[in-house]
Amino acid sequence: MTSRKSMHRTLRQIFVAPLLVAIVSTLGLVCALVGDGWWDALSWVTLAVPVVLYSLFIWWRKPN
């Protein structure tokens, strides 16, 4: 029997990444509403972050 080291994570460690994604998404939505031109480009980039992260995690967790 092997001993497992249990991982205890704090609330900060658990919620920091989702909070950052939420902030970036909110920034993207506000940029889309505020103006045209480079605001639109900024909104596209910031709203693409969650899609890219989701795709990376799906690719990373693919079963062998």
PDB file with SEQRES, HELIX, SHEET and CRYST1 records, atoms N, CA, C and O in Angstrom:
SEQRES   1 A   64  MET THR SER ARG LYS SER MET HIS ARG THR LEU ARG GLN          
SEQRES   2 A   64  ILE PHE VAL ALA PRO LEU LEU VAL ALA ILE VAL SER THR          
SEQRES   3 A   64  LEU GLY LEU VAL CYS ALA LEU VAL GLY ASP GLY TRP TRP          
SEQRES   4 A   64  ASP ALA LEU SER TRP VAL THR LEU ALA VAL PRO VAL VAL          
SEQRES   5 A   64  LEU TYR SER LEU PHE ILE TRP TRP ARG LYS PRO ASN              
HELIX    1 AA1 LEU A   11  VAL A   34  1                                  24    
HELIX    2 AA2 TRP A   38  TRP A   60  1                                  23    
CRYST1    1.000    1.000    1.000  90.00  90.00  90.00 P 1           1          
ATOM      1  N   MET A   1       0.834  -1.171   0.000  1.00  0.00           N  
ATOM      2  CA  MET A   1       0.000   0.000   0.000  1.00  0.00           C  
ATOM      3  C   MET A   1       0.886   1.245   0.000  1.00  0.00           C  
ATOM      4  O   MET A   1       1.792   1.381   0.822  1.00  0.00           O  
ATOM      5  N   THR A   2       0.612   2.130  -0.919  1.00  0.00           N  
ATOM      6  CA  THR A   2       1.405   3.348  -0.992  1.00  0.00           C  
ATOM      7  C   THR A   2       0.722   4.464  -0.211  1.00  0.00           C  
ATOM      8  O   THR A   2      -0.505   4.552  -0.146  1.00  0.00           O  
ATOM      9  N   SER A   3       1.529   5.283   0.357  1.00  0.00           N  
ATOM     10  CA  SER A   3       0.959   6.411   1.093  1.00  0.00           C  
ATOM     11  C   SER A   3       0.739   7.568   0.135  1.00  0.00           C  
ATOM     12  O   SER A   3       1.587   7.877  -0.703  1.00  0.00           O  
ATOM     13  N   ARG A   4      -0.390   8.187   0.273  1.00  0.00           N  
ATOM     14  CA  ARG A   4      -0.718   9.333  -0.570  1.00  0.00           C  
ATOM     15  C   ARG A   4      -0.594  10.604   0.242  1.00  0.00           C  
ATOM     16  O   ARG A   4      -1.018  10.691   1.395  1.00  0.00           O  
ATOM     17  N   LYS A   5      -0.010  11.560  -0.393  1.00  0.00           N  
ATOM     18  CA  LYS A   5       0.087  12.870   0.244  1.00  0.00           C  
ATOM     19  C   LYS A   5      -1.185  13.629  -0.110  1.00  0.00           C  
ATOM     20  O   LYS A   5      -1.422  13.929  -1.281  1.00  0.00           O  
ATOM     21  N   SER A   6      -1.993  13.937   0.872  1.00  0.00           N  
ATOM     22  CA  SER A   6      -3.244  14.626   0.587  1.00  0.00           C  
ATOM     23  C   SER A   6      -2.972  16.091   0.285  1.00  0.00           C  
ATOM     24  O   SER A   6      -2.163  16.744   0.944  1.00  0.00           O  
ATOM     25  N   MET A   7      -3.655  16.577  -0.709  1.00  0.00           N  
ATOM     26  CA  MET A   7      -3.489  17.969  -1.103  1.00  0.00           C  
ATOM     27  C   MET A   7      -4.603  18.794  -0.489  1.00  0.00           C  
ATOM     28  O   MET A   7      -5.780  18.605  -0.799  1.00  0.00           O  
ATOM     29  N   HIS A   8      -4.227  19.685   0.360  1.00  0.00           N  
ATOM     30  CA  HIS A   8      -5.188  20.611   0.938  1.00  0.00           C  
ATOM     31  C   HIS A   8      -4.964  21.959   0.285  1.00  0.00           C  
ATOM     32  O   HIS A   8      -3.862  22.506   0.319  1.00  0.00           O  
ATOM     33  N   ARG A   9      -6.014  22.485  -0.307  1.00  0.00           N  
ATOM     34  CA  ARG A   9      -5.915  23.762  -0.985  1.00  0.00           C  
ATOM     35  C   ARG A   9      -6.764  24.783  -0.250  1.00  0.00           C  
ATOM     36  O   ARG A   9      -7.837  24.471   0.268  1.00  0.00           O  
ATOM     37  N   THR A  10      -6.271  25.985  -0.217  1.00  0.00           N  
ATOM     38  CA  THR A  10      -7.019  27.058   0.417  1.00  0.00           C  
ATOM     39  C   THR A  10      -8.083  27.566  -0.559  1.00  0.00           C  
ATOM     40  O   THR A  10      -8.046  27.253  -1.749  1.00  0.00           O  
ATOM     41  N   LEU A  11      -9.023  28.346  -0.047  1.00  0.00           N  
ATOM     42  CA  LEU A  11     -10.048  28.923  -0.910  1.00  0.00           C  
ATOM     43  C   LEU A  11      -9.436  29.834  -1.964  1.00  0.00           C  
ATOM     44  O   LEU A  11      -9.915  29.889  -3.096  1.00  0.00           O  
ATOM     45  N   ARG A  12      -8.401  30.533  -1.602  1.00  0.00           N  
ATOM     46  CA  ARG A  12      -7.726  31.410  -2.556  1.00  0.00           C  
ATOM     47  C   ARG A  12      -7.150  30.590  -3.708  1.00  0.00           C  
ATOM     48  O   ARG A  12      -7.285  30.978  -4.868  1.00  0.00           O  
ATOM     49  N   GLN A  13      -6.517  29.473  -3.404  1.00  0.00           N  
ATOM     50  CA  GLN A  13      -5.944  28.631  -4.449  1.00  0.00           C  
ATOM     51  C   GLN A  13      -7.026  28.032  -5.341  1.00  0.00           C  
ATOM     52  O   GLN A  13      -6.807  27.840  -6.537  1.00  0.00           O  
ATOM     53  N   ILE A  14      -8.176  27.740  -4.777  1.00  0.00           N  
ATOM     54  CA  ILE A  14      -9.257  27.133  -5.550  1.00  0.00           C  
ATOM     55  C   ILE A  14      -9.915  28.144  -6.477  1.00  0.00           C  
ATOM     56  O   ILE A  14     -10.203  27.832  -7.633  1.00  0.00           O  
ATOM     57  N   PHE A  15     -10.154  29.341  -5.984  1.00  0.00           N  
ATOM     58  CA  PHE A  15     -10.977  30.297  -6.721  1.00  0.00           C  
ATOM     59  C   PHE A  15     -10.212  31.381  -7.470  1.00  0.00           C  
ATOM     60  O   PHE A  15     -10.842  32.210  -8.126  1.00  0.00           O  
ATOM     61  N   VAL A  16      -8.902  31.413  -7.403  1.00  0.00           N  
ATOM     62  CA  VAL A  16      -8.163  32.487  -8.077  1.00  0.00           C  
ATOM     63  C   VAL A  16      -8.283  32.379  -9.599  1.00  0.00           C  
ATOM     64  O   VAL A  16      -8.489  33.400 -10.255  1.00  0.00           O  
ATOM     65  N   ALA A  17      -8.166  31.209 -10.175  1.00  0.00           N  
ATOM     66  CA  ALA A  17      -8.242  31.070 -11.639  1.00  0.00           C  
ATOM     67  C   ALA A  17      -9.648  31.380 -12.162  1.00  0.00           C  
ATOM     68  O   ALA A  17      -9.770  32.152 -13.113  1.00  0.00           O  
ATOM     69  N   PRO A  18     -10.719  30.812 -11.581  1.00  0.00           N  
ATOM     70  CA  PRO A  18     -12.052  31.183 -12.072  1.00  0.00           C  
ATOM     71  C   PRO A  18     -12.359  32.669 -11.899  1.00  0.00           C  
ATOM     72  O   PRO A  18     -13.052  33.257 -12.729  1.00  0.00           O  
ATOM     73  N   LEU A  19     -11.854  33.275 -10.840  1.00  0.00           N  
ATOM     74  CA  LEU A  19     -12.074  34.698 -10.634  1.00  0.00           C  
ATOM     75  C   LEU A  19     -11.372  35.521 -11.708  1.00  0.00           C  
ATOM     76  O   LEU A  19     -11.934  36.495 -12.207  1.00  0.00           O  
ATOM     77  N   LEU A  20     -10.163  35.143 -12.064  1.00  0.00           N  
ATOM     78  CA  LEU A  20      -9.441  35.851 -13.130  1.00  0.00           C  
ATOM     79  C   LEU A  20     -10.149  35.709 -14.473  1.00  0.00           C  
ATOM     80  O   LEU A  20     -10.228  36.671 -15.237  1.00  0.00           O  
ATOM     81  N   VAL A  21     -10.661  34.522 -14.763  1.00  0.00           N  
ATOM     82  CA  VAL A  21     -11.394  34.315 -16.010  1.00  0.00           C  
ATOM     83  C   VAL A  21     -12.673  35.153 -16.010  1.00  0.00           C  
ATOM     84  O   VAL A  21     -13.039  35.718 -17.040  1.00  0.00           O  
ATOM     85  N   ALA A  22     -13.346  35.236 -14.879  1.00  0.00           N  
ATOM     86  CA  ALA A  22     -14.559  36.051 -14.780  1.00  0.00           C  
ATOM     87  C   ALA A  22     -14.249  37.528 -14.975  1.00  0.00           C  
ATOM     88  O   ALA A  22     -15.005  38.235 -15.640  1.00  0.00           O  
ATOM     89  N   ILE A  23     -13.164  37.995 -14.412  1.00  0.00           N  
ATOM     90  CA  ILE A  23     -12.780  39.407 -14.567  1.00  0.00           C  
ATOM     91  C   ILE A  23     -12.442  39.712 -16.022  1.00  0.00           C  
ATOM     92  O   ILE A  23     -12.858  40.742 -16.554  1.00  0.00           O  
ATOM     93  N   VAL A  24     -11.692  38.824 -16.664  1.00  0.00           N  
ATOM     94  CA  VAL A  24     -11.324  39.034 -18.075  1.00  0.00           C  
ATOM     95  C   VAL A  24     -12.576  38.997 -18.955  1.00  0.00           C  
ATOM     96  O   VAL A  24     -12.696  39.797 -19.883  1.00  0.00           O  
ATOM     97  N   SER A  25     -13.507  38.087 -18.679  1.00  0.00           N  
ATOM     98  CA  SER A  25     -14.742  38.007 -19.453  1.00  0.00           C  
ATOM     99  C   SER A  25     -15.588  39.260 -19.271  1.00  0.00           C  
ATOM    100  O   SER A  25     -16.155  39.777 -20.234  1.00  0.00           O  
ATOM    101  N   THR A  26     -15.673  39.741 -18.055  1.00  0.00           N  
ATOM    102  CA  THR A  26     -16.431  40.964 -17.791  1.00  0.00           C  
ATOM    103  C   THR A  26     -15.800  42.150 -18.509  1.00  0.00           C  
ATOM    104  O   THR A  26     -16.506  42.985 -19.074  1.00  0.00           O  
ATOM    105  N   LEU A  27     -14.493  42.221 -18.487  1.00  0.00           N  
ATOM    106  CA  LEU A  27     -13.788  43.279 -19.214  1.00  0.00           C  
ATOM    107  C   LEU A  27     -14.106  43.202 -20.703  1.00  0.00           C  
ATOM    108  O   LEU A  27     -14.318  44.230 -21.346  1.00  0.00           O  
ATOM    109  N   GLY A  28     -14.141  42.000 -21.251  1.00  0.00           N  
ATOM    110  CA  GLY A  28     -14.468  41.827 -22.664  1.00  0.00           C  
ATOM    111  C   GLY A  28     -15.883  42.260 -22.993  1.00  0.00           C  
ATOM    112  O   GLY A  28     -16.117  42.884 -24.028  1.00  0.00           O  
ATOM    113  N   LEU A  29     -16.833  41.934 -22.120  1.00  0.00           N  
ATOM    114  CA  LEU A  29     -18.210  42.344 -22.352  1.00  0.00           C  
ATOM    115  C   LEU A  29     -18.370  43.854 -22.267  1.00  0.00           C  
ATOM    116  O   LEU A  29     -19.100  44.448 -23.060  1.00  0.00           O  
ATOM    117  N   VAL A  30     -17.698  44.474 -21.319  1.00  0.00           N  
ATOM    118  CA  VAL A  30     -17.759  45.939 -21.192  1.00  0.00           C  
ATOM    119  C   VAL A  30     -17.117  46.596 -22.413  1.00  0.00           C  
ATOM    120  O   VAL A  30     -17.648  47.574 -22.940  1.00  0.00           O  
ATOM    121  N   CYS A  31     -16.001  46.078 -22.857  1.00  0.00           N  
ATOM    122  CA  CYS A  31     -15.342  46.637 -24.046  1.00  0.00           C  
ATOM    123  C   CYS A  31     -16.240  46.520 -25.276  1.00  0.00           C  
ATOM    124  O   CYS A  31     -16.255  47.420 -26.117  1.00  0.00           O  
ATOM    125  N   ALA A  32     -16.979  45.435 -25.389  1.00  0.00           N  
ATOM    126  CA  ALA A  32     -17.875  45.260 -26.531  1.00  0.00           C  
ATOM    127  C   ALA A  32     -19.007  46.275 -26.498  1.00  0.00           C  
ATOM    128  O   ALA A  32     -19.495  46.692 -27.548  1.00  0.00           O  
ATOM    129  N   LEU A  33     -19.426  46.670 -25.321  1.00  0.00           N  
ATOM    130  CA  LEU A  33     -20.515  47.632 -25.205  1.00  0.00           C  
ATOM    131  C   LEU A  33     -20.065  49.084 -25.306  1.00  0.00           C  
ATOM    132  O   LEU A  33     -20.851  49.950 -25.688  1.00  0.00           O  
ATOM    133  N   VAL A  34     -18.818  49.355 -24.970  1.00  0.00           N  
ATOM    134  CA  VAL A  34     -18.348  50.733 -24.851  1.00  0.00           C  
ATOM    135  C   VAL A  34     -18.144  51.413 -26.204  1.00  0.00           C  
ATOM    136  O   VAL A  34     -18.588  52.545 -26.398  1.00  0.00           O  
ATOM    137  N   GLY A  35     -17.495  50.751 -27.116  1.00  0.00           N  
ATOM    138  CA  GLY A  35     -17.185  51.466 -28.347  1.00  0.00           C  
ATOM    139  C   GLY A  35     -16.875  50.559 -29.509  1.00  0.00           C  
ATOM    140  O   GLY A  35     -17.061  49.344 -29.446  1.00  0.00           O  
ATOM    141  N   ASP A  36     -16.398  51.175 -30.571  1.00  0.00           N  
ATOM    142  CA  ASP A  36     -16.034  50.473 -31.799  1.00  0.00           C  
ATOM    143  C   ASP A  36     -14.534  50.571 -32.022  1.00  0.00           C  
ATOM    144  O   ASP A  36     -13.807  51.198 -31.252  1.00  0.00           O  
ATOM    145  N   GLY A  37     -14.096  49.937 -33.091  1.00  0.00           N  
ATOM    146  CA  GLY A  37     -12.678  50.004 -33.437  1.00  0.00           C  
ATOM    147  C   GLY A  37     -11.856  49.082 -32.569  1.00  0.00           C  
ATOM    148  O   GLY A  37     -12.099  47.876 -32.516  1.00  0.00           O  
ATOM    149  N   TRP A  38     -10.878  49.656 -31.887  1.00  0.00           N  
ATOM    150  CA  TRP A  38      -9.982  48.825 -31.083  1.00  0.00           C  
ATOM    151  C   TRP A  38     -10.697  48.239 -29.873  1.00  0.00           C  
ATOM    152  O   TRP A  38     -10.237  47.245 -29.311  1.00  0.00           O  
ATOM    153  N   TRP A  39     -11.823  48.840 -29.460  1.00  0.00           N  
ATOM    154  CA  TRP A  39     -12.618  48.254 -28.373  1.00  0.00           C  
ATOM    155  C   TRP A  39     -13.154  46.876 -28.785  1.00  0.00           C  
ATOM    156  O   TRP A  39     -13.168  45.932 -27.995  1.00  0.00           O  
ATOM    157  N   ASP A  40     -13.593  46.793 -30.041  1.00  0.00           N  
ATOM    158  CA  ASP A  40     -14.082  45.509 -30.549  1.00  0.00           C  
ATOM    159  C   ASP A  40     -12.971  44.463 -30.574  1.00  0.00           C  
ATOM    160  O   ASP A  40     -13.184  43.306 -30.212  1.00  0.00           O  
ATOM    161  N   ALA A  41     -11.796  44.882 -31.000  1.00  0.00           N  
ATOM    162  CA  ALA A  41     -10.662  43.949 -31.035  1.00  0.00           C  
ATOM    163  C   ALA A  41     -10.317  43.474 -29.624  1.00  0.00           C  
ATOM    164  O   ALA A  41     -10.063  42.288 -29.408  1.00  0.00           O  
ATOM    165  N   LEU A  42     -10.308  44.397 -28.674  1.00  0.00           N  
ATOM    166  CA  LEU A  42     -10.022  44.024 -27.287  1.00  0.00           C  
ATOM    167  C   LEU A  42     -11.087  43.083 -26.729  1.00  0.00           C  
ATOM    168  O   LEU A  42     -10.774  42.153 -25.985  1.00  0.00           O  
ATOM    169  N   SER A  43     -12.341  43.326 -27.090  1.00  0.00           N  
ATOM    170  CA  SER A  43     -13.405  42.444 -26.603  1.00  0.00           C  
ATOM    171  C   SER A  43     -13.270  41.045 -27.197  1.00  0.00           C  
ATOM    172  O   SER A  43     -13.491  40.056 -26.498  1.00  0.00           O  
ATOM    173  N   TRP A  44     -12.910  40.946 -28.479  1.00  0.00           N  
ATOM    174  CA  TRP A  44     -12.715  39.634 -29.094  1.00  0.00           C  
ATOM    175  C   TRP A  44     -11.587  38.859 -28.407  1.00  0.00           C  
ATOM    176  O   TRP A  44     -11.707  37.660 -28.155  1.00  0.00           O  
ATOM    177  N   VAL A  45     -10.521  39.543 -28.118  1.00  0.00           N  
ATOM    178  CA  VAL A  45      -9.371  38.880 -27.479  1.00  0.00           C  
ATOM    179  C   VAL A  45      -9.739  38.415 -26.076  1.00  0.00           C  
ATOM    180  O   VAL A  45      -9.466  37.274 -25.702  1.00  0.00           O  
ATOM    181  N   THR A  46     -10.357  39.299 -25.305  1.00  0.00           N  
ATOM    182  CA  THR A  46     -10.669  38.926 -23.917  1.00  0.00           C  
ATOM    183  C   THR A  46     -11.763  37.876 -23.845  1.00  0.00           C  
ATOM    184  O   THR A  46     -11.741  37.033 -22.948  1.00  0.00           O  
ATOM    185  N   LEU A  47     -12.722  37.903 -24.767  1.00  0.00           N  
ATOM    186  CA  LEU A  47     -13.771  36.883 -24.749  1.00  0.00           C  
ATOM    187  C   LEU A  47     -13.299  35.550 -25.332  1.00  0.00           C  
ATOM    188  O   LEU A  47     -13.959  34.527 -25.150  1.00  0.00           O  
ATOM    189  N   ALA A  48     -12.180  35.554 -26.018  1.00  0.00           N  
ATOM    190  CA  ALA A  48     -11.616  34.300 -26.526  1.00  0.00           C  
ATOM    191  C   ALA A  48     -10.832  33.556 -25.451  1.00  0.00           C  
ATOM    192  O   ALA A  48     -10.597  32.355 -25.583  1.00  0.00           O  
ATOM    193  N   VAL A  49     -10.424  34.244 -24.394  1.00  0.00           N  
ATOM    194  CA  VAL A  49      -9.618  33.609 -23.336  1.00  0.00           C  
ATOM    195  C   VAL A  49     -10.319  32.397 -22.725  1.00  0.00           C  
ATOM    196  O   VAL A  49      -9.692  31.341 -22.637  1.00  0.00           O  
ATOM    197  N   PRO A  50     -11.591  32.484 -22.293  1.00  0.00           N  
ATOM    198  CA  PRO A  50     -12.221  31.287 -21.724  1.00  0.00           C  
ATOM    199  C   PRO A  50     -12.340  30.134 -22.720  1.00  0.00           C  
ATOM    200  O   PRO A  50     -12.217  28.970 -22.338  1.00  0.00           O  
ATOM    201  N   VAL A  51     -12.578  30.451 -23.987  1.00  0.00           N  
ATOM    202  CA  VAL A  51     -12.685  29.402 -25.012  1.00  0.00           C  
ATOM    203  C   VAL A  51     -11.344  28.701 -25.201  1.00  0.00           C  
ATOM    204  O   VAL A  51     -11.287  27.475 -25.300  1.00  0.00           O  
ATOM    205  N   VAL A  52     -10.284  29.470 -25.250  1.00  0.00           N  
ATOM    206  CA  VAL A  52      -8.941  28.902 -25.408  1.00  0.00           C  
ATOM    207  C   VAL A  52      -8.572  28.062 -24.184  1.00  0.00           C  
ATOM    208  O   VAL A  52      -8.043  26.960 -24.327  1.00  0.00           O  
ATOM    209  N   LEU A  53      -8.847  28.574 -22.993  1.00  0.00           N  
ATOM    210  CA  LEU A  53      -8.546  27.812 -21.778  1.00  0.00           C  
ATOM    211  C   LEU A  53      -9.328  26.504 -21.722  1.00  0.00           C  
ATOM    212  O   LEU A  53      -8.779  25.465 -21.358  1.00  0.00           O  
ATOM    213  N   TYR A  54     -10.609  26.554 -22.083  1.00  0.00           N  
ATOM    214  CA  TYR A  54     -11.428  25.345 -22.102  1.00  0.00           C  
ATOM    215  C   TYR A  54     -10.857  24.323 -23.078  1.00  0.00           C  
ATOM    216  O   TYR A  54     -10.757  23.137 -22.762  1.00  0.00           O  
ATOM    217  N   SER A  55     -10.484  24.792 -24.270  1.00  0.00           N  
ATOM    218  CA  SER A  55      -9.911  23.890 -25.272  1.00  0.00           C  
ATOM    219  C   SER A  55      -8.605  23.270 -24.793  1.00  0.00           C  
ATOM    220  O   SER A  55      -8.364  22.081 -25.004  1.00  0.00           O  
ATOM    221  N   LEU A  56      -7.762  24.071 -24.149  1.00  0.00           N  
ATOM    222  CA  LEU A  56      -6.502  23.536 -23.630  1.00  0.00           C  
ATOM    223  C   LEU A  56      -6.728  22.475 -22.559  1.00  0.00           C  
ATOM    224  O   LEU A  56      -6.065  21.438 -22.556  1.00  0.00           O  
ATOM    225  N   PHE A  57      -7.657  22.736 -21.658  1.00  0.00           N  
ATOM    226  CA  PHE A  57      -7.916  21.752 -20.602  1.00  0.00           C  
ATOM    227  C   PHE A  57      -8.542  20.475 -21.152  1.00  0.00           C  
ATOM    228  O   PHE A  57      -8.247  19.388 -20.655  1.00  0.00           O  
ATOM    229  N   ILE A  58      -9.396  20.582 -22.164  1.00  0.00           N  
ATOM    230  CA  ILE A  58      -9.960  19.381 -22.786  1.00  0.00           C  
ATOM    231  C   ILE A  58      -8.857  18.585 -23.466  1.00  0.00           C  
ATOM    232  O   ILE A  58      -8.804  17.361 -23.344  1.00  0.00           O  
ATOM    233  N   TRP A  59      -7.977  19.275 -24.181  1.00  0.00           N  
ATOM    234  CA  TRP A  59      -6.878  18.592 -24.852  1.00  0.00           C  
ATOM    235  C   TRP A  59      -5.924  17.955 -23.847  1.00  0.00           C  
ATOM    236  O   TRP A  59      -5.434  16.847 -24.065  1.00  0.00           O  
ATOM    237  N   TRP A  60      -5.662  18.659 -22.748  1.00  0.00           N  
ATOM    238  CA  TRP A  60      -4.726  18.188 -21.741  1.00  0.00           C  
ATOM    239  C   TRP A  60      -5.258  16.975 -20.990  1.00  0.00           C  
ATOM    240  O   TRP A  60      -4.476  16.108 -20.600  1.00  0.00           O  
ATOM    241  N   ARG A  61      -6.567  16.893 -20.777  1.00  0.00           N  
ATOM    242  CA  ARG A  61      -7.169  15.807 -20.007  1.00  0.00           C  
ATOM    243  C   ARG A  61      -7.676  14.654 -20.863  1.00  0.00           C  
ATOM    244  O   ARG A  61      -8.386  13.787 -20.353  1.00  0.00           O  
ATOM    245  N   LYS A  62      -7.337  14.616 -22.138  1.00  0.00           N  
ATOM    246  CA  LYS A  62      -7.778  13.528 -22.989  1.00  0.00           C  
ATOM    247  C   LYS A  62      -7.265  12.197 -22.448  1.00  0.00           C  
ATOM    248  O   LYS A  62      -6.090  12.078 -22.104  1.00  0.00           O  
ATOM    249  N   PRO A  63      -8.150  11.188 -22.372  1.00  0.00           N  
ATOM    250  CA  PRO A  63      -7.669   9.877 -21.906  1.00  0.00           C  
ATOM    251  C   PRO A  63      -6.745   9.244 -22.934  1.00  0.00           C  
ATOM    252  O   PRO A  63      -6.897   9.453 -24.137  1.00  0.00           O  
ATOM    253  N   ASN A  64      -5.798   8.477 -22.449  1.00  0.00           N  
ATOM    254  CA  ASN A  64      -4.813   7.844 -23.349  1.00  0.00           C  
ATOM    255  C   ASN A  64      -5.356   6.640 -23.992  1.00  0.00           C  
ATOM    256  O   ASN A  64      -4.662   5.992 -24.775  1.00  0.00           O  
TER     257      ASN A  64                                                      
END                                                                             
